[in-house]
Amino acid sequence: MDGTERTPTWQNCHFAPIFIRCKAEEQEKSYYFVGNAVALDDVRASVNPGEDGSESKVVISTLKLGKPVDPELYRHLTGKSAL
């Protein structure tokens, strides 16, 4: 990232929709849309080891959502009240 992701031009032309899944609902394979990321910080490449010994390349970053997550969805996903 070169810093352009923080400009209005980038934010108007690019978006990263964020979907997450509850670990408790892993078998259902259902995901929840929580919003669009408007900023990416601390972007770095990493590798996740697979159960079979294989490796998957991944990117790790801190995301900032454009809007707060709905309090009911947050409670469902985390089991905690929204802050």
Secondary structure in CASP SS format (residue, H / E / C, confidence):
PFRMAT SS
TARGET T0000
AUTHOR 0000-0000-0000
METHOD secondary structure of the structure
MODEL  1
M C 1.00
D C 1.00
G C 1.00
T H 1.00
E H 1.00
R H 1.00
T C 1.00
P H 1.00
T H 1.00
W H 1.00
Q H 1.00
N H 1.00
C H 1.00
H C 1.00
F C 1.00
A E 1.00
P E 1.00
I E 1.00
F E 1.00
I E 1.00
R C 1.00
C C 1.00
K H 1.00
A H 1.00
E H 1.00
E H 1.00
Q H 1.00
E H 1.00
K C 1.00
S C 1.00
Y C 1.00
Y E 1.00
F E 1.00
V E 1.00
G E 1.00
N E 1.00
A E 1.00
V E 1.00
A E 1.00
L E 1.00
D E 1.00
D E 1.00
V E 1.00
R E 1.00
A E 1.00
S E 1.00
V E 1.00
N E 1.00
P E 1.00
G C 1.00
E C 1.00
D C 1.00
G C 1.00
S C 1.00
E E 1.00
S E 1.00
K E 1.00
V E 1.00
V E 1.00
I E 1.00
S E 1.00
T E 1.00
L E 1.00
K E 1.00
L E 1.00
G C 1.00
K C 1.00
P C 1.00
V C 1.00
D C 1.00
P H 1.00
E H 1.00
L H 1.00
Y H 1.00
R H 1.00
H H 1.00
L H 1.00
T H 1.00
G C 1.00
K C 1.00
S C 1.00
A C 1.00
L C 1.00
END
